Amino acid sequence: MEKLKQVLKEKGFSFYRNHGDDDNLIQWYAAKRIQSNRDCELNQHAPSICVMPTHYRFTDGRDYINARIEVIGKYKGVWWHWSAYSLLPDEAMQRLDEITETLTMLWESV
């Protein structure tokens, strides 16, 4: 995940502490505002694209490592949530721009 974190830094993402999931061994997520003319009704800004990495270690020693890329925003009184999930870290890095573009189009389509 350090490689993913470096790519996100290079792309201008900000990093925050991941609260509320004590089982996740990765305690950060990254966010960056999307380029959109449509604002979220809650904060009067375009919503952020968030990259949420996860690493769970099961009691039998197996590891589950993936990432989720999402956009969440409120429009016309409804909360919308789109995501690409269960991405391997390399896939998240390689497809970040494509997924961001798709999620932005979905946000603007409602």
KAPE-V721404 format. One record per residue. RES is the residue in three letters. PSI is psi in whole degrees, -180 to 180 (none if undefined). NEAR is the number of other ideal C-beta (glycine too) atoms within 8 Angstrom. Layout:
# KAPE-V721404
res=RES psi=PSI near=NEAR
res=RES psi=PSI near=NEAR
This chain:
# KAPE-V721404
res=MET psi=-17 near=9
res=GLU psi=-36 near=5
res=LYS psi=-43 near=8
res=LEU psi=-44 near=13
res=LYS psi=-40 near=12
res=GLN psi=-43 near=8
res=VAL psi=-43 near=10
res=LEU psi=-41 near=12
res=LYS psi=-46 near=9
res=GLU psi=-27 near=6
res=LYS psi=6 near=8
res=GLY psi=17 near=5
res=PHE psi=151 near=10
res=SER psi=156 near=6
res=PHE psi=144 near=9
res=TYR psi=159 near=8
res=ARG psi=134 near=5
res=ASN psi=104 near=11
res=HIS psi=149 near=4
res=GLY psi=-3 near=4
res=ASP psi=82 near=7
res=ASP psi=-20 near=4
res=ASP psi=-18 near=5
res=ASN psi=122 near=10
res=LEU psi=-12 near=7
res=ILE psi=119 near=9
res=GLN psi=32 near=6
res=TRP psi=159 near=10
res=TYR psi=164 near=10
res=ALA psi=147 near=12
res=ALA psi=150 near=11
res=LYS psi=136 near=10
res=ARG psi=138 near=9
res=ILE psi=160 near=13
res=GLN psi=103 near=5
res=SER psi=147 near=10
res=ASN psi=-9 near=4
res=ARG psi=126 near=8
res=ASP psi=153 near=8
res=CYS psi=136 near=11
res=GLU psi=-22 near=9
res=LEU psi=-45 near=6
res=ASN psi=5 near=5
res=GLN psi=33 near=6
res=HIS psi=159 near=7
res=ALA psi=145 near=12
res=PRO psi=169 near=12
res=SER psi=149 near=9
res=ILE psi=128 near=14
res=CYS psi=137 near=11
res=VAL psi=119 near=15
res=MET psi=97 near=10
res=PRO psi=149 near=15
res=THR psi=146 near=12
res=HIS psi=108 near=11
res=TYR psi=137 near=10
res=ARG psi=120 near=8
res=PHE psi=162 near=8
res=THR psi=-24 near=3
res=ASP psi=5 near=4
res=GLY psi=-9 near=6
res=ARG psi=147 near=6
res=ASP psi=140 near=8
res=TYR psi=111 near=9
res=ILE psi=125 near=10
res=ASN psi=-177 near=11
res=ALA psi=152 near=12
res=ARG psi=138 near=12
res=ILE psi=128 near=16
res=GLU psi=158 near=13
res=VAL psi=132 near=16
res=ILE psi=134 near=9
res=GLY psi=162 near=13
res=LYS psi=129 near=9
res=TYR psi=130 near=11
res=LYS psi=40 near=5
res=GLY psi=3 near=5
res=VAL psi=135 near=7
res=TRP psi=129 near=6
res=TRP psi=143 near=12
res=HIS psi=113 near=7
res=TRP psi=145 near=9
res=SER psi=155 near=9
res=ALA psi=126 near=10
res=TYR psi=171 near=8
res=SER psi=36 near=4
res=LEU psi=135 near=12
res=LEU psi=151 near=8
res=PRO psi=-43 near=13
res=ASP psi=-40 near=6
res=GLU psi=-40 near=8
res=ALA psi=-42 near=15
res=MET psi=-47 near=10
res=GLN psi=-33 near=6
res=ARG psi=9 near=10
res=LEU psi=-48 near=13
res=ASP psi=-44 near=6
res=GLU psi=-46 near=7
res=ILE psi=-41 near=11
res=THR psi=-44 near=11
res=GLU psi=-43 near=8
res=THR psi=-45 near=9
res=LEU psi=-35 near=16
res=THR psi=-43 near=13
res=MET psi=-40 near=8
res=LEU psi=-45 near=11
res=TRP psi=-44 near=16
res=GLU psi=-13 near=9
res=SER psi=-15 near=5
res=VAL psi=none near=8
